[in-house]
Amino acid sequence: MADLLVHFLAARQESLTALAELNLSPDDLDRRGLHPELGEVTMGQLLATWVAHDLAHVGQASEVLARRYRLDVGPWRAYLPVLDQVADAE
């Protein structure tokens, strides 16, 4: 898991560097493009989707890490539903 988190961090840093190099302005967030399935979308929507996607991966990693403690928490397991959740794969 540690290796995967390091890889995630490195990939995200590369993406953030590339994004910063675009020098986007607030007006750029309103720029529109045409998605083949979704139709018209804005740059702001695309970037918000990217953030939400990353957060979904962070949630998946948290669920996997939490499951390691499933048996260790004893009776408190009933109060920790995250211990029995299975992270959806994308």
QUISULJO-V608010 format. One record per backbone hydrogen bond with DSSP energy under -1.0 kcal/mol. CO is the residue of the C=O (numbers start at 1). NH is the residue of the N-H. E is the energy in kcal/mol with one decimal. If there is no record, write none. Layout:
BEGIN
{{CO;NH;E} {CO;NH;E}}
END
This chain:
BEGIN
{{1;5;-2.4} {2;6;-2.2} {3;7;-2.3} {4;8;-2.7} {5;9;-2.5} {6;10;-2.4} {7;11;-2.8} {8;12;-2.5} {9;13;-2.4} {10;14;-2.2} {11;15;-2.0} {12;16;-2.6} {13;17;-2.3} {14;18;-2.3} {15;19;-2.5} {16;20;-2.5} {17;21;-1.9} {19;22;-1.2} {20;23;-1.5} {27;30;-1.4} {28;31;-1.5} {29;44;-2.6} {31;43;-2.0} {33;41;-2.4} {35;39;-1.8} {39;35;-3.3} {41;33;-2.7} {42;46;-2.1} {43;47;-2.6} {44;48;-2.4} {45;49;-2.2} {46;50;-2.0} {47;51;-2.1} {48;52;-2.5} {49;53;-2.6} {50;54;-2.3} {51;55;-2.5} {52;56;-2.1} {53;57;-1.7} {54;58;-2.1} {55;59;-2.4} {56;60;-2.2} {57;61;-2.4} {58;62;-2.3} {59;63;-2.3} {60;64;-2.1} {61;65;-2.5} {62;66;-2.6} {63;67;-2.0} {66;69;-2.2} {67;70;-1.8} {69;73;-1.6} {71;74;-1.0} {73;76;-1.6} {74;77;-1.7} {75;78;-1.1} {76;79;-2.1} {77;80;-1.7} {80;83;-2.0} {81;84;-1.6}}
END
